[in-house]
């Protein structure tokens, strides 16, 4: 993952520094370079919606609510 390039919190890197570096990298991408990530986000959101609707029909969900 891109995050591992900058280290981890457990390696002494603070989360803020990692987030700043990743945000700067994202801002440097062109729309074309961002497209695969945005397409994946749309696809995963659609899958989440399908799974959520199925979960909302379960007994476990009704007990939770």
PDBQT receptor file of N, H, CA, C and O in Angstrom, charges set to zero:
ATOM      1  N   UNK A   1       0.840  -1.190   0.000  1.00  0.00    +0.000 N 
ATOM      2  CA  UNK A   1       0.000   0.000   0.000  1.00  0.00    +0.000 C 
ATOM      3  C   UNK A   1       0.879   1.244   0.000  1.00  0.00    +0.000 C 
ATOM      4  O   UNK A   1       2.049   1.195   0.377  1.00  0.00    +0.000 OA
ATOM      5  N   UNK A   2       0.311   2.328  -0.417  1.00  0.00    +0.000 N 
ATOM      6  H   UNK A   2      -0.640   2.368  -0.723  1.00  0.00    +0.000 HD
ATOM      7  CA  UNK A   2       1.061   3.588  -0.460  1.00  0.00    +0.000 C 
ATOM      8  C   UNK A   2       1.451   4.012   0.954  1.00  0.00    +0.000 C 
ATOM      9  O   UNK A   2       2.524   4.575   1.166  1.00  0.00    +0.000 OA
ATOM     10  N   UNK A   3       0.583   3.740   1.909  1.00  0.00    +0.000 N 
ATOM     11  H   UNK A   3      -0.289   3.282   1.737  1.00  0.00    +0.000 HD
ATOM     12  CA  UNK A   3       0.843   4.139   3.291  1.00  0.00    +0.000 C 
ATOM     13  C   UNK A   3       2.142   3.522   3.811  1.00  0.00    +0.000 C 
ATOM     14  O   UNK A   3       2.881   4.168   4.554  1.00  0.00    +0.000 OA
ATOM     15  N   UNK A   4       2.423   2.279   3.426  1.00  0.00    +0.000 N 
ATOM     16  H   UNK A   4       1.823   1.754   2.822  1.00  0.00    +0.000 HD
ATOM     17  CA  UNK A   4       3.620   1.606   3.925  1.00  0.00    +0.000 C 
ATOM     18  C   UNK A   4       4.896   2.285   3.442  1.00  0.00    +0.000 C 
ATOM     19  O   UNK A   4       5.946   2.141   4.069  1.00  0.00    +0.000 OA
ATOM     20  N   UNK A   5       4.821   3.019   2.343  1.00  0.00    +0.000 N 
ATOM     21  H   UNK A   5       3.968   3.136   1.834  1.00  0.00    +0.000 HD
ATOM     22  CA  UNK A   5       5.975   3.762   1.839  1.00  0.00    +0.000 C 
ATOM     23  C   UNK A   5       6.453   4.789   2.870  1.00  0.00    +0.000 C 
ATOM     24  O   UNK A   5       7.641   5.103   2.939  1.00  0.00    +0.000 OA
ATOM     25  N   UNK A   6       5.531   5.298   3.657  1.00  0.00    +0.000 N 
ATOM     26  H   UNK A   6       4.566   5.042   3.601  1.00  0.00    +0.000 HD
ATOM     27  CA  UNK A   6       5.842   6.355   4.611  1.00  0.00    +0.000 C 
ATOM     28  C   UNK A   6       6.019   5.844   6.033  1.00  0.00    +0.000 C 
ATOM     29  O   UNK A   6       6.191   6.635   6.960  1.00  0.00    +0.000 OA
ATOM     30  N   UNK A   7       5.978   4.547   6.208  1.00  0.00    +0.000 N 
ATOM     31  H   UNK A   7       5.838   3.904   5.455  1.00  0.00    +0.000 HD
ATOM     32  CA  UNK A   7       6.133   3.980   7.535  1.00  0.00    +0.000 C 
ATOM     33  C   UNK A   7       4.792   3.788   8.206  1.00  0.00    +0.000 C 
ATOM     34  O   UNK A   7       3.737   3.990   7.605  1.00  0.00    +0.000 OA
ATOM     35  N   UNK A   8       4.854   3.399   9.449  1.00  0.00    +0.000 N 
ATOM     36  H   UNK A   8       5.711   3.234   9.938  1.00  0.00    +0.000 HD
ATOM     37  CA  UNK A   8       3.626   3.197  10.212  1.00  0.00    +0.000 C 
ATOM     38  C   UNK A   8       3.746   3.893  11.552  1.00  0.00    +0.000 C 
ATOM     39  O   UNK A   8       4.837   4.267  11.982  1.00  0.00    +0.000 OA
ATOM     40  N   UNK A   9       2.624   4.057  12.194  1.00  0.00    +0.000 N 
ATOM     41  H   UNK A   9       1.738   3.753  11.844  1.00  0.00    +0.000 HD
ATOM     42  CA  UNK A   9       2.611   4.685  13.503  1.00  0.00    +0.000 C 
ATOM     43  C   UNK A   9       3.452   3.864  14.472  1.00  0.00    +0.000 C 
ATOM     44  O   UNK A   9       4.147   4.426  15.319  1.00  0.00    +0.000 OA
ATOM     45  N   UNK A  10       3.394   2.535  14.354  1.00  0.00    +0.000 N 
ATOM     46  H   UNK A  10       2.830   2.079  13.666  1.00  0.00    +0.000 HD
ATOM     47  CA  UNK A  10       4.158   1.685  15.264  1.00  0.00    +0.000 C 
ATOM     48  C   UNK A  10       5.656   1.771  15.009  1.00  0.00    +0.000 C 
ATOM     49  O   UNK A  10       6.450   1.390  15.869  1.00  0.00    +0.000 OA
ATOM     50  N   UNK A  11       6.055   2.271  13.834  1.00  0.00    +0.000 N 
ATOM     51  H   UNK A  11       5.410   2.581  13.136  1.00  0.00    +0.000 HD
ATOM     52  CA  UNK A  11       7.476   2.444  13.538  1.00  0.00    +0.000 C 
ATOM     53  C   UNK A  11       7.961   3.830  13.951  1.00  0.00    +0.000 C 
ATOM     54  O   UNK A  11       9.079   4.223  13.619  1.00  0.00    +0.000 OA
ATOM     55  N   UNK A  12       7.130   4.564  14.670  1.00  0.00    +0.000 N 
ATOM     56  H   UNK A  12       6.221   4.244  14.940  1.00  0.00    +0.000 HD
ATOM     57  CA  UNK A  12       7.523   5.876  15.140  1.00  0.00    +0.000 C 
ATOM     58  C   UNK A  12       7.089   7.019  14.245  1.00  0.00    +0.000 C 
ATOM     59  O   UNK A  12       7.354   8.179  14.560  1.00  0.00    +0.000 OA
ATOM     60  N   UNK A  13       6.433   6.723  13.147  1.00  0.00    +0.000 N 
ATOM     61  H   UNK A  13       6.218   5.780  12.891  1.00  0.00    +0.000 HD
ATOM     62  CA  UNK A  13       5.912   7.775  12.278  1.00  0.00    +0.000 C 
ATOM     63  C   UNK A  13       4.538   8.163  12.811  1.00  0.00    +0.000 C 
ATOM     64  O   UNK A  13       3.703   7.300  13.081  1.00  0.00    +0.000 OA
ATOM     65  N   UNK A  14       4.308   9.466  12.959  1.00  0.00    +0.000 N 
ATOM     66  H   UNK A  14       4.986  10.167  12.739  1.00  0.00    +0.000 HD
ATOM     67  CA  UNK A  14       2.998   9.855  13.468  1.00  0.00    +0.000 C 
ATOM     68  C   UNK A  14       1.969   9.874  12.340  1.00  0.00    +0.000 C 
ATOM     69  O   UNK A  14       2.307  10.107  11.179  1.00  0.00    +0.000 OA
ATOM     70  N   UNK A  15       0.738   9.630  12.690  1.00  0.00    +0.000 N 
ATOM     71  H   UNK A  15       0.463   9.441  13.633  1.00  0.00    +0.000 HD
ATOM     72  CA  UNK A  15      -0.346   9.515  11.716  1.00  0.00    +0.000 C 
ATOM     73  C   UNK A  15      -0.518  10.790  10.908  1.00  0.00    +0.000 C 
ATOM     74  O   UNK A  15      -0.795  10.732   9.710  1.00  0.00    +0.000 OA
ATOM     75  N   UNK A  16      -0.360  11.927  11.541  1.00  0.00    +0.000 N 
ATOM     76  H   UNK A  16      -0.135  11.974  12.514  1.00  0.00    +0.000 HD
ATOM     77  CA  UNK A  16      -0.529  13.195  10.834  1.00  0.00    +0.000 C 
ATOM     78  C   UNK A  16       0.477  13.326   9.700  1.00  0.00    +0.000 C 
ATOM     79  O   UNK A  16       0.108  13.714   8.592  1.00  0.00    +0.000 OA
ATOM     80  N   UNK A  17       1.724  13.013   9.954  1.00  0.00    +0.000 N 
ATOM     81  H   UNK A  17       2.024  12.697  10.855  1.00  0.00    +0.000 HD
ATOM     82  CA  UNK A  17       2.761  13.116   8.919  1.00  0.00    +0.000 C 
ATOM     83  C   UNK A  17       2.475  12.178   7.753  1.00  0.00    +0.000 C 
ATOM     84  O   UNK A  17       2.669  12.541   6.593  1.00  0.00    +0.000 OA
ATOM     85  N   UNK A  18       2.020  10.985   8.065  1.00  0.00    +0.000 N 
ATOM     86  H   UNK A  18       1.863  10.690   9.008  1.00  0.00    +0.000 HD
ATOM     87  CA  UNK A  18       1.679  10.017   7.021  1.00  0.00    +0.000 C 
ATOM     88  C   UNK A  18       0.524  10.550   6.183  1.00  0.00    +0.000 C 
ATOM     89  O   UNK A  18       0.568  10.488   4.954  1.00  0.00    +0.000 OA
ATOM     90  N   UNK A  19      -0.512  11.076   6.843  1.00  0.00    +0.000 N 
ATOM     91  H   UNK A  19      -0.547  11.126   7.841  1.00  0.00    +0.000 HD
ATOM     92  CA  UNK A  19      -1.671  11.606   6.123  1.00  0.00    +0.000 C 
ATOM     93  C   UNK A  19      -1.302  12.801   5.256  1.00  0.00    +0.000 C 
ATOM     94  O   UNK A  19      -1.794  12.924   4.134  1.00  0.00    +0.000 OA
ATOM     95  N   UNK A  20      -0.450  13.677   5.753  1.00  0.00    +0.000 N 
ATOM     96  H   UNK A  20      -0.050  13.578   6.664  1.00  0.00    +0.000 HD
ATOM     97  CA  UNK A  20      -0.017  14.844   4.981  1.00  0.00    +0.000 C 
ATOM     98  C   UNK A  20       0.729  14.397   3.728  1.00  0.00    +0.000 C 
ATOM     99  O   UNK A  20       0.495  14.930   2.643  1.00  0.00    +0.000 OA
ATOM    100  N   UNK A  21       1.621  13.424   3.870  1.00  0.00    +0.000 N 
ATOM    101  H   UNK A  21       1.811  12.991   4.751  1.00  0.00    +0.000 HD
ATOM    102  CA  UNK A  21       2.389  12.934   2.723  1.00  0.00    +0.000 C 
ATOM    103  C   UNK A  21       1.475  12.272   1.692  1.00  0.00    +0.000 C 
ATOM    104  O   UNK A  21       1.634  12.485   0.490  1.00  0.00    +0.000 OA
ATOM    105  N   UNK A  22       0.527  11.476   2.159  1.00  0.00    +0.000 N 
ATOM    106  H   UNK A  22       0.398  11.303   3.136  1.00  0.00    +0.000 HD
ATOM    107  CA  UNK A  22      -0.400  10.815   1.237  1.00  0.00    +0.000 C 
ATOM    108  C   UNK A  22      -1.309  11.826   0.540  1.00  0.00    +0.000 C 
ATOM    109  O   UNK A  22      -1.593  11.686  -0.649  1.00  0.00    +0.000 OA
ATOM    110  N   UNK A  23      -1.759  12.830   1.265  1.00  0.00    +0.000 N 
ATOM    111  H   UNK A  23      -1.528  12.943   2.231  1.00  0.00    +0.000 HD
ATOM    112  CA  UNK A  23      -2.608  13.865   0.663  1.00  0.00    +0.000 C 
ATOM    113  C   UNK A  23      -1.845  14.632  -0.405  1.00  0.00    +0.000 C 
ATOM    114  O   UNK A  23      -2.394  14.939  -1.463  1.00  0.00    +0.000 OA
ATOM    115  N   UNK A  24      -0.591  14.942  -0.137  1.00  0.00    +0.000 N 
ATOM    116  H   UNK A  24      -0.144  14.693   0.723  1.00  0.00    +0.000 HD
ATOM    117  CA  UNK A  24       0.225  15.652  -1.123  1.00  0.00    +0.000 C 
ATOM    118  C   UNK A  24       0.418  14.796  -2.369  1.00  0.00    +0.000 C 
ATOM    119  O   UNK A  24       0.373  15.299  -3.491  1.00  0.00    +0.000 OA
ATOM    120  N   UNK A  25       0.632  13.512  -2.166  1.00  0.00    +0.000 N 
ATOM    121  H   UNK A  25       0.669  13.103  -1.254  1.00  0.00    +0.000 HD
ATOM    122  CA  UNK A  25       0.792  12.605  -3.302  1.00  0.00    +0.000 C 
ATOM    123  C   UNK A  25      -0.499  12.546  -4.123  1.00  0.00    +0.000 C 
ATOM    124  O   UNK A  25      -0.456  12.579  -5.353  1.00  0.00    +0.000 OA
ATOM    125  N   UNK A  26      -1.643  12.460  -3.446  1.00  0.00    +0.000 N 
ATOM    126  H   UNK A  26      -1.678  12.433  -2.447  1.00  0.00    +0.000 HD
ATOM    127  CA  UNK A  26      -2.936  12.412  -4.135  1.00  0.00    +0.000 C 
ATOM    128  C   UNK A  26      -3.166  13.705  -4.924  1.00  0.00    +0.000 C 
ATOM    129  O   UNK A  26      -3.617  13.660  -6.068  1.00  0.00    +0.000 OA
ATOM    130  N   UNK A  27      -2.863  14.831  -4.330  1.00  0.00    +0.000 N 
ATOM    131  H   UNK A  27      -2.496  14.868  -3.400  1.00  0.00    +0.000 HD
ATOM    132  CA  UNK A  27      -3.058  16.118  -5.007  1.00  0.00    +0.000 C 
ATOM    133  C   UNK A  27      -2.180  16.234  -6.248  1.00  0.00    +0.000 C 
ATOM    134  O   UNK A  27      -2.515  16.964  -7.180  1.00  0.00    +0.000 OA
ATOM    135  N   UNK A  28      -1.071  15.525  -6.262  1.00  0.00    +0.000 N 
ATOM    136  H   UNK A  28      -0.799  14.932  -5.504  1.00  0.00    +0.000 HD
ATOM    137  CA  UNK A  28      -0.159  15.564  -7.397  1.00  0.00    +0.000 C 
ATOM    138  C   UNK A  28      -0.573  14.681  -8.563  1.00  0.00    +0.000 C 
ATOM    139  O   UNK A  28       0.026  14.751  -9.636  1.00  0.00    +0.000 OA
ATOM    140  N   UNK A  29      -1.592  13.848  -8.363  1.00  0.00    +0.000 N 
ATOM    141  H   UNK A  29      -2.078  13.791  -7.491  1.00  0.00    +0.000 HD
ATOM    142  CA  UNK A  29      -2.038  12.951  -9.426  1.00  0.00    +0.000 C 
ATOM    143  C   UNK A  29      -2.926  13.688 -10.422  1.00  0.00    +0.000 C 
ATOM    144  O   UNK A  29      -3.656  14.612 -10.063  1.00  0.00    +0.000 OA
ATOM    145  N   UNK A  30      -2.849  13.267 -11.663  1.00  0.00    +0.000 N 
ATOM    146  H   UNK A  30      -2.256  12.517 -11.955  1.00  0.00    +0.000 HD
ATOM    147  CA  UNK A  30      -3.753  13.796 -12.685  1.00  0.00    +0.000 C 
ATOM    148  C   UNK A  30      -5.101  13.096 -12.552  1.00  0.00    +0.000 C 
ATOM    149  O   UNK A  30      -5.218  12.087 -11.857  1.00  0.00    +0.000 OA
ATOM    150  N   UNK A  31      -6.112  13.636 -13.221  1.00  0.00    +0.000 N 
ATOM    151  H   UNK A  31      -6.016  14.455 -13.786  1.00  0.00    +0.000 HD
ATOM    152  CA  UNK A  31      -7.428  12.991 -13.203  1.00  0.00    +0.000 C 
ATOM    153  C   UNK A  31      -7.341  11.570 -13.746  1.00  0.00    +0.000 C 
ATOM    154  O   UNK A  31      -8.008  10.664 -13.245  1.00  0.00    +0.000 OA
ATOM    155  N   UNK A  32      -6.527  11.383 -14.758  1.00  0.00    +0.000 N 
ATOM    156  H   UNK A  32      -5.985  12.118 -15.165  1.00  0.00    +0.000 HD
ATOM    157  CA  UNK A  32      -6.357  10.054 -15.354  1.00  0.00    +0.000 C 
ATOM    158  C   UNK A  32      -5.722   9.082 -14.365  1.00  0.00    +0.000 C 
ATOM    159  O   UNK A  32      -6.103   7.912 -14.311  1.00  0.00    +0.000 OA
ATOM    160  N   UNK A  33      -4.755   9.560 -13.583  1.00  0.00    +0.000 N 
ATOM    161  H   UNK A  33      -4.445  10.510 -13.627  1.00  0.00    +0.000 HD
ATOM    162  CA  UNK A  33      -4.100   8.706 -12.591  1.00  0.00    +0.000 C 
ATOM    163  C   UNK A  33      -5.038   8.392 -11.425  1.00  0.00    +0.000 C 
ATOM    164  O   UNK A  33      -4.933   7.326 -10.818  1.00  0.00    +0.000 OA
ATOM    165  N   UNK A  34      -5.945   9.300 -11.110  1.00  0.00    +0.000 N 
ATOM    166  H   UNK A  34      -6.031  10.166 -11.602  1.00  0.00    +0.000 HD
ATOM    167  CA  UNK A  34      -6.896   9.092 -10.019  1.00  0.00    +0.000 C 
ATOM    168  C   UNK A  34      -8.040   8.158 -10.410  1.00  0.00    +0.000 C 
ATOM    169  O   UNK A  34      -8.621   7.497  -9.550  1.00  0.00    +0.000 OA
ATOM    170  N   UNK A  35      -8.362   8.101 -11.689  1.00  0.00    +0.000 N 
ATOM    171  H   UNK A  35      -7.890   8.638 -12.387  1.00  0.00    +0.000 HD
ATOM    172  CA  UNK A  35      -9.540   7.387 -12.174  1.00  0.00    +0.000 C 
ATOM    173  C   UNK A  35      -9.653   5.947 -11.666  1.00  0.00    +0.000 C 
ATOM    174  O   UNK A  35     -10.736   5.563 -11.224  1.00  0.00    +0.000 OA
ATOM    175  N   UNK A  36      -8.598   5.132 -11.705  1.00  0.00    +0.000 N 
ATOM    176  H   UNK A  36      -7.718   5.444 -12.064  1.00  0.00    +0.000 HD
ATOM    177  CA  UNK A  36      -8.754   3.748 -11.224  1.00  0.00    +0.000 C 
ATOM    178  C   UNK A  36      -9.183   3.682  -9.751  1.00  0.00    +0.000 C 
ATOM    179  O   UNK A  36      -9.964   2.812  -9.367  1.00  0.00    +0.000 OA
ATOM    180  N   UNK A  37      -8.674   4.596  -8.944  1.00  0.00    +0.000 N 
ATOM    181  H   UNK A  37      -8.040   5.303  -9.257  1.00  0.00    +0.000 HD
ATOM    182  CA  UNK A  37      -9.019   4.607  -7.525  1.00  0.00    +0.000 C 
ATOM    183  C   UNK A  37     -10.465   5.055  -7.319  1.00  0.00    +0.000 C 
ATOM    184  O   UNK A  37     -11.184   4.494  -6.493  1.00  0.00    +0.000 OA
ATOM    185  N   UNK A  38     -10.882   6.062  -8.071  1.00  0.00    +0.000 N 
ATOM    186  H   UNK A  38     -10.297   6.518  -8.742  1.00  0.00    +0.000 HD
ATOM    187  CA  UNK A  38     -12.248   6.558  -7.958  1.00  0.00    +0.000 C 
ATOM    188  C   UNK A  38     -13.248   5.535  -8.481  1.00  0.00    +0.000 C 
ATOM    189  O   UNK A  38     -14.327   5.365  -7.913  1.00  0.00    +0.000 OA
ATOM    190  N   UNK A  39     -12.887   4.856  -9.566  1.00  0.00    +0.000 N 
ATOM    191  H   UNK A  39     -12.011   4.994 -10.028  1.00  0.00    +0.000 HD
ATOM    192  CA  UNK A  39     -13.750   3.796 -10.101  1.00  0.00    +0.000 C 
ATOM    193  C   UNK A  39     -13.903   2.665  -9.087  1.00  0.00    +0.000 C 
ATOM    194  O   UNK A  39     -14.998   2.137  -8.892  1.00  0.00    +0.000 OA
ATOM    195  N   UNK A  40     -12.802   2.302  -8.450  1.00  0.00    +0.000 N 
ATOM    196  H   UNK A  40     -11.913   2.731  -8.608  1.00  0.00    +0.000 HD
ATOM    197  CA  UNK A  40     -12.847   1.254  -7.435  1.00  0.00    +0.000 C 
ATOM    198  C   UNK A  40     -13.722   1.683  -6.261  1.00  0.00    +0.000 C 
ATOM    199  O   UNK A  40     -14.481   0.874  -5.726  1.00  0.00    +0.000 OA
ATOM    200  N   UNK A  41     -13.621   2.938  -5.861  1.00  0.00    +0.000 N 
ATOM    201  H   UNK A  41     -13.005   3.595  -6.295  1.00  0.00    +0.000 HD
ATOM    202  CA  UNK A  41     -14.442   3.445  -4.758  1.00  0.00    +0.000 C 
ATOM    203  C   UNK A  41     -15.924   3.347  -5.097  1.00  0.00    +0.000 C 
ATOM    204  O   UNK A  41     -16.729   2.971  -4.245  1.00  0.00    +0.000 OA
ATOM    205  N   UNK A  42     -16.290   3.681  -6.324  1.00  0.00    +0.000 N 
ATOM    206  H   UNK A  42     -15.636   3.987  -7.016  1.00  0.00    +0.000 HD
ATOM    207  CA  UNK A  42     -17.693   3.587  -6.748  1.00  0.00    +0.000 C 
ATOM    208  C   UNK A  42     -18.151   2.132  -6.709  1.00  0.00    +0.000 C 
ATOM    209  O   UNK A  42     -19.234   1.827  -6.210  1.00  0.00    +0.000 OA
ATOM    210  N   UNK A  43     -17.327   1.246  -7.234  1.00  0.00    +0.000 N 
ATOM    211  H   UNK A  43     -16.447   1.494  -7.640  1.00  0.00    +0.000 HD
ATOM    212  CA  UNK A  43     -17.671  -0.178  -7.267  1.00  0.00    +0.000 C 
ATOM    213  C   UNK A  43     -17.840  -0.732  -5.849  1.00  0.00    +0.000 C 
ATOM    214  O   UNK A  43     -18.791  -1.465  -5.576  1.00  0.00    +0.000 OA
ATOM    215  N   UNK A  44     -16.923  -0.384  -4.956  1.00  0.00    +0.000 N 
ATOM    216  H   UNK A  44     -16.150   0.211  -5.178  1.00  0.00    +0.000 HD
ATOM    217  CA  UNK A  44     -16.999  -0.882  -3.586  1.00  0.00    +0.000 C 
ATOM    218  C   UNK A  44     -18.188  -0.284  -2.839  1.00  0.00    +0.000 C 
ATOM    219  O   UNK A  44     -18.795  -0.956  -2.005  1.00  0.00    +0.000 OA
ATOM    220  N   UNK A  45     -18.525   0.968  -3.129  1.00  0.00    +0.000 N 
ATOM    221  H   UNK A  45     -18.033   1.514  -3.806  1.00  0.00    +0.000 HD
ATOM    222  CA  UNK A  45     -19.693   1.591  -2.498  1.00  0.00    +0.000 C 
ATOM    223  C   UNK A  45     -20.972   0.879  -2.934  1.00  0.00    +0.000 C 
ATOM    224  O   UNK A  45     -21.866   0.649  -2.120  1.00  0.00    +0.000 OA
ATOM    225  N   UNK A  46     -21.057   0.533  -4.213  1.00  0.00    +0.000 N 
ATOM    226  H   UNK A  46     -20.331   0.720  -4.875  1.00  0.00    +0.000 HD
ATOM    227  CA  UNK A  46     -22.226  -0.190  -4.716  1.00  0.00    +0.000 C 
ATOM    228  C   UNK A  46     -22.349  -1.553  -4.036  1.00  0.00    +0.000 C 
ATOM    229  O   UNK A  46     -23.445  -1.969  -3.663  1.00  0.00    +0.000 OA
ATOM    230  N   UNK A  47     -21.226  -2.241  -3.878  1.00  0.00    +0.000 N 
ATOM    231  H   UNK A  47     -20.335  -1.903  -4.181  1.00  0.00    +0.000 HD
ATOM    232  CA  UNK A  47     -21.230  -3.545  -3.210  1.00  0.00    +0.000 C 
ATOM    233  C   UNK A  47     -21.652  -3.393  -1.749  1.00  0.00    +0.000 C 
ATOM    234  O   UNK A  47     -22.403  -4.215  -1.225  1.00  0.00    +0.000 OA
ATOM    235  N   UNK A  48     -21.169  -2.346  -1.103  1.00  0.00    +0.000 N 
ATOM    236  H   UNK A  48     -20.559  -1.678  -1.528  1.00  0.00    +0.000 HD
ATOM    237  CA  UNK A  48     -21.543  -2.068   0.284  1.00  0.00    +0.000 C 
ATOM    238  C   UNK A  48     -23.054  -1.874   0.405  1.00  0.00    +0.000 C 
ATOM    239  O   UNK A  48     -23.680  -2.411   1.319  1.00  0.00    +0.000 OA
ATOM    240  N   UNK A  49     -23.633  -1.111  -0.512  1.00  0.00    +0.000 N 
ATOM    241  H   UNK A  49     -23.125  -0.675  -1.254  1.00  0.00    +0.000 HD
ATOM    242  CA  UNK A  49     -25.075  -0.855  -0.488  1.00  0.00    +0.000 C 
ATOM    243  C   UNK A  49     -25.866  -2.160  -0.623  1.00  0.00    +0.000 C 
ATOM    244  O   UNK A  49     -26.863  -2.359   0.072  1.00  0.00    +0.000 OA
ATOM    245  N   UNK A  50     -25.422  -3.041  -1.511  1.00  0.00    +0.000 N 
ATOM    246  H   UNK A  50     -24.613  -2.879  -2.075  1.00  0.00    +0.000 HD
ATOM    247  CA  UNK A  50     -26.084  -4.339  -1.691  1.00  0.00    +0.000 C 
ATOM    248  C   UNK A  50     -25.998  -5.155  -0.405  1.00  0.00    +0.000 C 
ATOM    249  O   UNK A  50     -26.994  -5.719   0.049  1.00  0.00    +0.000 OA
ATOM    250  N   UNK A  51     -24.808  -5.213   0.175  1.00  0.00    +0.000 N 
ATOM    251  H   UNK A  51     -24.000  -4.754  -0.194  1.00  0.00    +0.000 HD
ATOM    252  CA  UNK A  51     -24.612  -5.995   1.393  1.00  0.00    +0.000 C 
ATOM    253  C   UNK A  51     -25.380  -5.402   2.570  1.00  0.00    +0.000 C 
ATOM    254  O   UNK A  51     -25.913  -6.141   3.397  1.00  0.00    +0.000 OA
ATOM    255  N   UNK A  52     -25.441  -4.073   2.651  1.00  0.00    +0.000 N 
ATOM    256  H   UNK A  52     -25.008  -3.472   1.978  1.00  0.00    +0.000 HD
ATOM    257  CA  UNK A  52     -26.177  -3.426   3.733  1.00  0.00    +0.000 C 
ATOM    258  C   UNK A  52     -27.664  -3.738   3.642  1.00  0.00    +0.000 C 
ATOM    259  O   UNK A  52     -28.295  -4.040   4.654  1.00  0.00    +0.000 OA
ATOM    260  N   UNK A  53     -28.224  -3.670   2.455  1.00  0.00    +0.000 N 
ATOM    261  H   UNK A  53     -27.711  -3.424   1.632  1.00  0.00    +0.000 HD
ATOM    262  CA  UNK A  53     -29.650  -3.982   2.285  1.00  0.00    +0.000 C 
ATOM    263  C   UNK A  53     -29.943  -5.422   2.702  1.00  0.00    +0.000 C 
ATOM    264  O   UNK A  53     -30.967  -5.696   3.326  1.00  0.00    +0.000 OA
ATOM    265  N   UNK A  54     -29.047  -6.333   2.357  1.00  0.00    +0.000 N 
ATOM    266  H   UNK A  54     -28.214  -6.110   1.849  1.00  0.00    +0.000 HD
ATOM    267  CA  UNK A  54     -29.224  -7.732   2.755  1.00  0.00    +0.000 C 
ATOM    268  C   UNK A  54     -29.126  -7.869   4.275  1.00  0.00    +0.000 C 
ATOM    269  O   UNK A  54     -29.912  -8.591   4.888  1.00  0.00    +0.000 OA
ATOM    270  N   UNK A  55     -28.173  -7.182   4.871  1.00  0.00    +0.000 N 
ATOM    271  H   UNK A  55     -27.535  -6.595   4.373  1.00  0.00    +0.000 HD
ATOM    272  CA  UNK A  55     -27.994  -7.247   6.325  1.00  0.00    +0.000 C 
ATOM    273  C   UNK A  55     -29.205  -6.670   7.054  1.00  0.00    +0.000 C 
ATOM    274  O   UNK A  55     -29.622  -7.202   8.083  1.00  0.00    +0.000 OA
ATOM    275  N   UNK A  56     -29.769  -5.591   6.530  1.00  0.00    +0.000 N 
ATOM    276  H   UNK A  56     -29.431  -5.158   5.694  1.00  0.00    +0.000 HD
ATOM    277  CA  UNK A  56     -30.917  -4.956   7.178  1.00  0.00    +0.000 C 
ATOM    278  C   UNK A  56     -32.136  -5.873   7.230  1.00  0.00    +0.000 C 
ATOM    279  O   UNK A  56     -33.068  -5.615   7.991  1.00  0.00    +0.000 OA
ATOM    280  N   UNK A  57     -32.142  -6.922   6.444  1.00  0.00    +0.000 N 
ATOM    281  H   UNK A  57     -31.385  -7.132   5.826  1.00  0.00    +0.000 HD
ATOM    282  CA  UNK A  57     -33.253  -7.875   6.434  1.00  0.00    +0.000 C 
ATOM    283  C   UNK A  57     -33.044  -9.026   7.418  1.00  0.00    +0.000 C 
ATOM    284  O   UNK A  57     -33.922  -9.876   7.562  1.00  0.00    +0.000 OA
ATOM    285  N   UNK A  58     -31.908  -9.067   8.089  1.00  0.00    +0.000 N 
ATOM    286  H   UNK A  58     -31.195  -8.376   7.972  1.00  0.00    +0.000 HD
ATOM    287  CA  UNK A  58     -31.605 -10.180   8.984  1.00  0.00    +0.000 C 
ATOM    288  C   UNK A  58     -32.168  -9.959  10.387  1.00  0.00    +0.000 C 
ATOM    289  O   UNK A  58     -32.434  -8.834  10.810  1.00  0.00    +0.000 OA
ATOM    290  N   UNK A  59     -32.333 -11.055  11.073  1.00  0.00    +0.000 N 
ATOM    291  H   UNK A  59     -32.117 -11.968  10.729  1.00  0.00    +0.000 HD
ATOM    292  CA  UNK A  59     -32.773 -11.008  12.466  1.00  0.00    +0.000 C 
ATOM    293  C   UNK A  59     -31.736 -10.289  13.325  1.00  0.00    +0.000 C 
ATOM    294  O   UNK A  59     -32.092  -9.526  14.222  1.00  0.00    +0.000 OA
ATOM    295  N   UNK A  60     -30.484 -10.525  13.058  1.00  0.00    +0.000 N 
ATOM    296  H   UNK A  60     -30.194 -11.145  12.329  1.00  0.00    +0.000 HD
ATOM    297  CA  UNK A  60     -29.406  -9.892  13.818  1.00  0.00    +0.000 C 
ATOM    298  C   UNK A  60     -29.519  -8.369  13.756  1.00  0.00    +0.000 C 
ATOM    299  O   UNK A  60     -29.342  -7.691  14.769  1.00  0.00    +0.000 OA
ATOM    300  N   UNK A  61     -29.805  -7.846  12.605  1.00  0.00    +0.000 N 
ATOM    301  H   UNK A  61     -29.949  -8.397  11.782  1.00  0.00    +0.000 HD
ATOM    302  CA  UNK A  61     -29.967  -6.396  12.446  1.00  0.00    +0.000 C 
ATOM    303  C   UNK A  61     -31.174  -5.899  13.248  1.00  0.00    +0.000 C 
ATOM    304  O   UNK A  61     -31.089  -4.876  13.927  1.00  0.00    +0.000 OA
ATOM    305  N   UNK A  62     -32.282  -6.614  13.170  1.00  0.00    +0.000 N 
ATOM    306  H   UNK A  62     -32.351  -7.445  12.619  1.00  0.00    +0.000 HD
ATOM    307  CA  UNK A  62     -33.487  -6.208  13.905  1.00  0.00    +0.000 C 
ATOM    308  C   UNK A  62     -33.231  -6.210  15.411  1.00  0.00    +0.000 C 
ATOM    309  O   UNK A  62     -33.726  -5.339  16.126  1.00  0.00    +0.000 OA
ATOM    310  N   UNK A  63     -32.467  -7.176  15.890  1.00  0.00    +0.000 N 
ATOM    311  H   UNK A  63     -32.065  -7.884  15.309  1.00  0.00    +0.000 HD
ATOM    312  CA  UNK A  63     -32.125  -7.218  17.316  1.00  0.00    +0.000 C 
ATOM    313  C   UNK A  63     -31.220  -6.055  17.689  1.00  0.00    +0.000 C 
ATOM    314  O   UNK A  63     -31.329  -5.495  18.779  1.00  0.00    +0.000 OA
ATOM    315  N   UNK A  64     -30.339  -5.702  16.788  1.00  0.00    +0.000 N 
ATOM    316  H   UNK A  64     -30.250  -6.158  15.901  1.00  0.00    +0.000 HD
ATOM    317  CA  UNK A  64     -29.399  -4.610  17.039  1.00  0.00    +0.000 C 
ATOM    318  C   UNK A  64     -30.128  -3.280  17.146  1.00  0.00    +0.000 C 
ATOM    319  O   UNK A  64     -29.810  -2.448  17.996  1.00  0.00    +0.000 OA
ATOM    320  N   UNK A  65     -31.107  -3.091  16.275  1.00  0.00    +0.000 N 
ATOM    321  H   UNK A  65     -31.365  -3.767  15.585  1.00  0.00    +0.000 HD
ATOM    322  CA  UNK A  65     -31.826  -1.820  16.244  1.00  0.00    +0.000 C 
ATOM    323  C   UNK A  65     -32.839  -1.802  17.364  1.00  0.00    +0.000 C 
ATOM    324  O   UNK A  65     -33.562  -0.819  17.527  1.00  0.00    +0.000 OA
TER     325      UNK A  65
